[in-house]
Amino acid sequence: MVGGMLLHCKSLRKFEHSGGWIKALLEEAENERMHLMTFMEVAQPRWYERALVFTVQGVFFNAYFLGYLISPKFAHRM
C-alpha cells in the first residue's frame, strides 16, 4: 500500500507513467488484506486482539513509509 501510494504521488508530480507498478503494488496490498480478513473470520479475535492488529498496522505503516522514502529499493526487498 505504501509503495503504491508513494509511486502514485510521484507519477502525478512528474506526469509520467509507472509502467504498471502502481496496479501491481495495490494488488499485493489487496492480497494481504484478504489474508487478514480470512484470519479475522477463522480466529474470531477479541477486542484486544483487534486493537493489537490496529496498533501494529499503524506502527508498521509509518515505519515502512519512512523506510520507503529513504530507500525504495530496500523497502521492496524487505
C-alpha positions, 0 to 999 in steps of 0.5 A, a space after each residue: 500500500 505504501 509503495 503504491 501510494 508513494 509511486 502514485 504521488 510521484 507519477 502525478 508530480 512528474 506526469 509520467 507513467 509507472 509502467 504498471 507498478 502502481 496496479 501491481 503494488 495495490 494488488 499485493 496490498 489487496 492480497 494481504 488484506 484478504 489474508 487478514 480478513 480470512 484470519 479475522 473470520 477463522 480466529 474470531 479475535 477479541 477486542 484486544 486482539 483487534 486493537 493489537 492488529 490496529 496498533 501494529 498496522 499503524 506502527 508498521 505503516 509509518 515505519 515502512 513509509 519512512 523506510 520507503 522514502 529513504 530507500 525504495 529499493 530496500 523497502 521492496 526487498 524487505 
